[in-house]
Amino acid sequence: MRLFSLLASVTCLAGVGLSPAVAGDYSINQRIDRAFYVEASAGPAVLAVNFDDGRVTDIVANTFWGVQGNAALCWAGVGGGWLDLCGGATGFVSLGGAEQLVPAALGGGATSTDIQSYGGYVQAKAHLGRVTVAPFAGVRHISAQKATGTSLVGDSGINTMAVFGGSEFGVRFMNDRAELGLRGEYGQANGSLPTEQFSYFGGGAFLKVRF
């Protein structure tokens, strides 16, 4: 629910931020004049999980499609005007349960898993003309509820922390007030349960607005 509230806020802010009546020039020089600015983004995303335990791979879904949202406060004009530094919050929620058929040797049946994640990150944003390249790193909490039709698997879920890093590639428009781009990240979790020991890759597209 927290992520959906964020997405609703992004939609409202996009309407205000891109309105001709209030849209100013968000060039690099004007970002420096403001010193700080806020940005928010949202878009479709996928989370692909690689469990360390092969048995878990056979009983829990590995690919989750959903929506990701980010919001950050940025310090503009570092490094002679071409570099910004940001700190923000991120969230991901899968849409619909990801199903996995369980082999007969492991009890048969099927599992259905919903996954959610939220965390924080720091980011450096390099402005190269209209293009932005922005590496980031952070920590996120990952949780999942797993319903199952086999007694062998049980109803254990996922509740662990993960460290991650990645980068964004975007193209700015509307006087730098909006950006379309792609995001990719790699993360590693090391919880106490077999279902909480995994690496993952996350990727997606986003629409970002600044205000």
N, C-alpha and C positions, 0 to 999 in steps of 0.2 A: 504493500500500500504506500510505503514511503516513496518508492521509485515512481509510481504512477502520479503521486502528488507533484513530484519534481517535474515530470513530463508535462503535466498540465500547466505548471508555472512557466516552463520554457515556452510553451505555445502562446501564452498570454504575453510574455515579454517580447517574443518575436514580433507579435503584431504591433506592440508599442515601439520597439526598437527600430523597425523597418518602415514605420510610417513616414511619408514625405514631410509631414509637418514638424517632426522632431529629429529626423535623421540628419546628423551632422557628418562632417568629414572625419573619419577615424584613421587618418594617415598616421605614419609613424611619428611625425612631429607633434601632432595633436595628442597622441597617446602619452608622449613625454611630458607635455604640458599638464596633463591630468595626473600623471605619476602612477595612479592606480585605476584599474577598471575591473569589471566583473564580466565573466562569460559563462554561458551555459550551452550544453549540446545534448542531443538525443538522436537515436537512430537504431536500426535493426542490427543485431549482433549474433554471433555463434560462439559457443564455448565447447571445445573438444578436449576431453579428459583422457589421460593415459595413466591408469592405475598401476602401481608397482606390483601388486599381486595379480597374477593372471586369472586366478579364480574369481576375484572381484570383477574383472573385466567381463567374465562370462555371465554375471548375474545383475550387473548394473549398467544402464545406458551410458554411452560414452559421448554422445553429441547432443547438445542442447541449443535450441533456437529461441531467441528472445529479443529483449529490448534493453539497451544500455543508455544511461544518462550520466552526465558529468556537470559539475558546477565548480568554478574556481575564481579566486581573487588573484589578480596578476599585477606585478610591479613592472611598469613600462620603461623602455629606454635604457636598459642596462647594456653595457658594452658598446657605447657609442651610438645607441639608437636602434640597432638592428636586432637586439636580443631582449626578450621579456622573460621574467621568472614568475612562475605560478605555483600556487598550492591549492588543492581542491579535494572534493569528495566525488566518489564514483559509485554507481550501483548497477546491478544486472539482475533481471528476473526472466526465467524461462516462460514461454507461452505454451501451456499444455504439457502434460506428462510425457516424457521421453520413455518409450517402451523398449524392453529387452526380453527376448525369449530365453528361458533358462534351459540348458541341456538336461536331458533326462538323467544323466549321471549325477547331476547336482540337485535333483529333486523335481525337475520339470516346472511347468507353469510359466509365468511371466512377471516382470516387475515394471512399475511405472514410477518415474522419478521426476519431481519438480525441484529446481535448484534456484537459489537466490544468493546474491553476494553484494556486499557493500564495503567500502574502504576509503583510504585517503592516499594522495600522491603528491609529489613535487614534479615540476616540469620546466624545462628550458625551451623557449620558443624562438627559433631563428627565422627572421623575416627576409626572404630572398625575392625581392620584387613582389609579385602578387602571390607567391608561393610561401607556405609556412611548413617548416620541418621542426617537429617538437618531440624530442625524446622525453620519457618520464619513467619514474620508479615509485613503488609504494607498497602498501600492505593492505590486504583485504580479508574479510571474514567470508567464508563460504559455508552455506548450510543447504541441506536437502532433506526432503521428506520422501520416503520410498514405501509405496504400497506394494504388496507382493501376494501371489497366489500359491506360494510354496513354503511349507513350514521349515524347510532346511535353511532358507535364506534368513528368515525372521524379518523383523520390521526395523532393523537398525538403519539410521540415516547418516548424514554427514554434518559435522559441526567442528570446523577447524579454521585455522588462519593460514594464509599463503602470502609469500612475498612475490612481487612481480615487477617486470620492466618491459618497456616497449616504445613505440613511437607513433606519432600522427603525421600524416601528410595531407595538407589542405590547400585549397585555392580560395582567396578572399575576393569578395565582391560587395556591391552596395556601399562604396566608400569605406571598405574595411569593417563594416558593421556586421557582416555575415560571412560564413565560410562553409564550403562543402569539402568533405575529406574522407579519408580512410584511416582506420586505427587498428593496430595489431599489438598484442602483448603475449608474453610468455611468463608463466608463474609456476611456483613449486610449493606444495603443501606437505607437511610432515606431522600429521596428527598421530594419536595413539592407536586408532583402529585401522585395520586393513583398508577400509573404505575411505580413510582420511589421509592416505599416503599416495600422492599422485602428482604428476605435472600436468599442465594444461596449456592450451593455446586459445586465445580469444581474438576475434577479429570482427570488424563491422564497418559500416558507413555512418556518417553523422552530418547533421546540420547544426552549425554553431552560430550563436548570436552574441554580440558584445554590447554592453551598455554601461 
